[in-house]
Each structure stands twice: as C-alpha cells, then as structure tokens.
Amino acid sequence: MTEPSPSDALSYRRRYRGLIGVKSKMPIRDMSVMSRIYTPGVGAVCREFDRDPLASFKLTCRGNSIALISDGSACYEFGNVGALAVLPKLEAKSVLFKTFANVDAVPIALATQDPYEIVEMTRILAPSFGGICLESIAAPKCLTVESRVRKAVRVAVLHHEFHAAGIIVLAALYNALKVVGKKLEEVRIVINGAGTAGMGVAKGLIVAGAKNIVICDRYGPLRVYRTVGMDWAKSEIARLVKPRNVKGTLAEIMRGADVFIGLSDKGVVTPEMVAAMAPGVFSCLLSTSL
C-alpha cells in the first residue's frame, strides 16, 4: 500500500465535507410519527428518566455513544497543535469506532489546555454519553485529567494513548513470546519513549507480570533519583518498574535485550542496535522510531 499524498487526504475531506454526520434512525413520514418521537410523546420518556436514570442507556443514543475529547496538546509527531487542528484526527477516529465496533463516537475539541477546565467540561458533557475517550492530551497532564475524570463521572473512561497502546503491545508481545518460547517474566524489555504511550505500555506489562523493564527518554533511562528531565509521572513509573542501576546510551541498554518497544521520534534506532539484541528479538514500533 502506497502512502497517500497530502492532496489525496485533503480531497477526501473536501468531497464529503468531513467524514461523519448525524443520521436519523426513524424517518418522519407523518404527524403520527412526529407526535411519538417529539411532543407530546417525548414527555413520557423524560418522566421515565426522572424515575430511572439508567433507562437513558436503552431509550436514547447514549448507550452506544462515546465522547472523543481532546485539547490537541499531543497530536502524533506534530506535538501541540491545539483544538482546531486535532479535530480531523478525532473525526477519523470516529470513523474507526463506527466501522469496526459500530460505536457512535462524537469528536469534541476543547479550546483549553488547562487540566481542571478539561475535567470540568468532561463532567458537564458526561450525561450525554455512555463512555469517555480522552485523546491526544500531553503527558503528564493527561494522567491528572484521566484520574480526575474517573472520579467526576459515572461512565467508563479510556485514555487512548495510555490504555490502548498498552493493550496492543501486550497482545502482540504475548503472541511473539509464544513463538520464541520465552516467558514474560523472564525477558528484558526496553521501552524508548516516556510519554503517555510509554507509561501506559509499561504499566500494562507490569500488571501482566513483566519483571525487567527499562524505560528511556531523551536523557537516558528513567531512574527514581535522576534529576534531569523528570516529572512526577516519570518518577512514579520509575518506582513501579524498579530498574536496576541501569545507565548508558540507548544502544548500550538495548544490547542483549529480548524486547524493544519504540514509542518516540524517528531515526533513534539503527539496524546495528537491533542486531545487538538477543536472538528471537521482538520489536514493536507504534511510531517511527526505526
């Protein structure tokens, strides 16, 4: 498959004036239908929700709808693009949710990057949705947002880069380890990239039983007492992985490793670095590290 040119991508959007829209399940053919779905019939539904709020999941679109919420502060390799520029990504993600899971995902780009305002807006919007998916919010702010949103709403909350990356990598790694006859608790794992995805992958691997994980960023391996380039989230994940006193460059750390997971910028890893890893190597790239 060839990579589409920018003009191809733009032409799709122009042709369809965006990728998603709202379509009614019930066509209005006469006043009888109108009176059932709108006034006066809608009054009975409103009173039912007052009696039983959970009925909203069965009698409205809420049960099959999620909110895709982003502030645009971490959009792929483009970084902080803001609310408007992240909207095409959210819209495309809506298409994926509908195509592969038949879930209606509504893009919501917030014109704020204040974590407390994001939490409050999500709390206010939550009654319209059956779930919340946080998307493209920069670390470590995203972890604060996710934690506070979970406490503020009574629906499921997923952080895409944090949770989904962890699930994808763990599933792939399980299969790879079966092929080479190794166990998760025995392999040495190197993760390059200590952003949202890197932390999510590391936490998922720890829960699954991984014992030997080293996470690297541009300043080297994360360590609890490292003073350069650390924040509260990196310190927390460093305490969880409990790295042995590992030092050195990424090339030195990858030497002899069983697993490499690339979640950073392109051009960081060379073929020679991969060749120096252990036999039966598993390399997983969720960005363009190679």
N, C-alpha and C positions, 0 to 999 in steps of 0.2 A: 504494500500500500504506500503510495507516494504522499508526502506531506502536502496538505492544501496550501495554496498561496494566500497571502492576505486578501487579495481581491476576491478569491473564491469564498472565503469566510464572510466577507462583507456582503457579497451578492446574495447569499442565503438569507441574511437578515433583512436586506432591502426587499427581496422578493416577498417574504412573508410578513414584513413589518413586525419583526420579533418572532420568537419561537413558540410562544404559548398564548392561550386565550381562555376565556370562560365560555362554556357551552352548557345550555340548559338540558337536564335530563327529561324534562316534561314540557313538550310543546303546548303553547296556549292556543287551542283551536276555537274555543268559545267561552262565554262568560261563566259557564258551569265550572270549567277548569280554573278560570281566574279566581272565582269565589272560594275554591278549595285551597289553592296554594297561597293566595293573598287574603285580603279582607273579605268576609269575616272569618274564614276558616283558620287563618294563621293564629287567631286569638286562642284557639284551643291548644295549639302547640306551645304557645308562650305560657299558658297556665300550667301545662304539663311539666315544663322545665322548672317552674316555680315549685312544683310539688316534688319533682325528681330530677335534679340537675344532670345525673348520669344519662338520662334519656337523650340528651343533646348529641351523644355519640351515635345514636341509632336513627334519630329523626332529622338530623342535618348533615351537612357535608363534613362536620367536624371529625367524625370517626375515621375518615380517610384522608385527612388534610394535615400537613405539617407546615410550619413556617421556616423558611430558609433565611436566617438572619445574619447579616454581616455589616461590619463597618469599613471593609475594604483595606484594612491595615496590613494584610499579609496575603497578597494575591500572587501565587506562583512565584516565579523569579523576579516579577516586576515590583514586589515589595508593597509599600503603602501607596495604593492608587486612589483611595477614597471611595465614597459611597457610589457615585455615578459610574465610575469605571469598573466596579466589581459587579454591576448589575448583569452584564452579558454572561458572566460565569454562573451567577445564580440562576439565570434563566435557562442556561444549558443544563445545569444540574436538575432543574425541574423536569426537563425532557427525559433525563435518565431515570428519575424516580418513576415517572409515569410509564415509560416504555418497559422497564424491567421489573417494576413492583406494583404497577397500577396505583400508585400513591400520588395524590394531588399535592405538589409542593409549591408554595407561594413565595416568590422572591421578595425579600424585604431588605432594602439597603438603607442603613441608618446614617443620617448626616451628623454623626457624633462619634468621637473615639474615646469618650470618657466612659470607663468601665461601669460606673454607677448609673449613668444615663442609659447605657445599653441594657443593663439588668432591669431598670425600671420600665423601659419601653417594652421589653420582652414580657415582663409581668403583666403589663396593661393589655398586650395583644393576646396573651395565652388563652383566654376563654374562647377564641375563635378557632383554635387548633387542637388536634389530638396529640401533637408532639412538636418539639422544638429542635431544629438542627442548626447549630452555630457553625459558621463557615468563614474562613479567611480572616480570622482575628489573630493579631500578632501575640506571640508569647513574650513575657509570661502573663500578660494581661488576660489572655484567653482563659487561663486556668482559674483566675479570680472570677471572671464572668461566669464560667460554667458552674463553679461551686455555688455562687450566689443565686444563679438562675434556678438550680435544682431545689434550693430551699424556698424560692419565691413562688414556684408554680407547682401545679398538681398533675402535670403530664410528663411523659417521657422526654428526656433531654439528651441529645447526642452532640458531641463536638466532632465534626467530620475529620479534620486533620488528626486529632488526638485519638479518637476511638477507632475510626475506620482504618487508618494506617496500621494500627496495632493488630486489628483483626486480619487484615490482608496479609501482613508479613508473617504472623503466627501460622496461618493456614498454609502458606507457601513453605514455610520452614518445616512444619510437621511432615509434609509430603517429601521434601528433599532429604530429611534425616532418615526416613524410611528407605529411600533409595540407596543411601550410602551406609546404612546400618549403624547409625550413631544415635545417641540419646541426647535430649535437650539439656539435661543437667550436666552432661559431660563436655559439651563443646564450648569453645572460646568464641565469643561473639564481639565484633567490633561494629559500633554504630557511629557513622560520621554525620554529624548534624544534631545539634542540641536544641532545636526549635520545638514547636508544638508536636510535629510528627515524631521526631526523635524521642521525646519524652513519652509519648503515647505508646510507641513501639516498645521502649524499654520497660514500661510498667506492665504491659501485656506479657512480655517474656518472663518477667519476674513472677507474676501471678501463675504462669504456666509451669514454672519450675526451673528456669534458667539460673545458673549459679555463677557464671563467669562472663560478665558483660563489661565492656569498656565503651564509654561514650566520649566522642571527641567533638570539639568545635574548632574554630579558627585559632584558638590559643592552646590547643592540645587536649589531653584527656581531662575530663571533669574529675576533680578531687574536692573533698569537703573543705579542705583548708587552702585551696587555691585562691589567690587574691585578685587575679586579673580576669576580667570578663565574666564574673559570676553574678548571679542574682538569686533571689530566694528560691525560685523554681529549680534552677540548676543545682543549688545546694541540697534541696530536698531529694532530687533524683540521684545525686551523688551518694547521699546517705543510704538510699534504697539499694543501689547496685553494689555498694561496699567494694569499690575497686581496690585491688591490691595496689601497692605503691608503684603504679604504672607511670612512667614518664617517657618522653621521646616524641619523635615526629609520627605522623600518621603511618608513614612507610614502615617505621620500626615497630609500631604497635600491631600493624597488620601481619607482620612476619610470623608465620606459623598458626595464624588464626583459622578456625574452621568456617566461620560465617562473617560475611561483610554485608552491612546494610547501609546503603548510601542515600542520605536524605539532605544533601547540601548542594552547593553550586557545581557546575560542570568543570571539567579539567582538573579535578582534585586527585583522581586515582589514575595511575598508569598501568599498562599491561604488566610491567615488571613487578609492580606491587601486588597484583593479583597472583602472579606466578610464584611469588614467595610465600603464599599462604599454604595451609596444609592440603594434602590430597583430598579429593572429594569436596571441593570448596562449594559453598553456597553464597552467591552474590545476588542481592536484591536491591534494585535501584528504583526508588519512587520519584526520582527527579532526573537530573542529567549529570550525575557525578562522574561517569566514565566518558 
